[in-house]
Each structure stands twice: as C-alpha cells, then as structure tokens.
Amino acid sequence: MQALYGQLGATVRRLRVERGWSQDVLSDRSGLHRAHIGEIERGETNVTLQTLKTLADTFHVRITDLLKGL
C-alpha cells in the first residue's frame, strides 16, 4: 500500500508543480492543511475519497486522473 500512496503523492506533487503552486497555494485553494498536503505528497497518509475529490476539483481534473497508473 505504501507504494500506492507514494505514487498518488507523486501525481499530486507533479500537478502542483506544473501549475507553479507552492504547497501553501494548494492549501489555500483546496482548503486542506498544508501539513496534510505534505504528508500526501510524501506518501505518508491514506487519502479519503473526500480528499481525492477536493484535490481533483482544485486541479480541475477527474479523480481518475489522480489515480492513473496506481
């Protein structure tokens, strides 16, 4: 499971960096705590469906786009 969390985190980080956003900017736009975003990007946490939806909405992508390749 840890590898899956890491792959999801890498996808979140890639989408954030592609947009030129810091973790603070993603936090402001998503309403998620910056520390939680860091945990997600490092693959240290199990992400809920609600958090996946929040991230997908913030990035203007589908949830399935966040999960591609997992």
Secondary structure, 3 states (H helix, E strand, C coil): CHHHHHHHHHHHHHHHHHCCCCHHHHHHHHCCCHHHHHHHHCCCCCCCHHHHHHHHHHHCCCHHHHHCCC
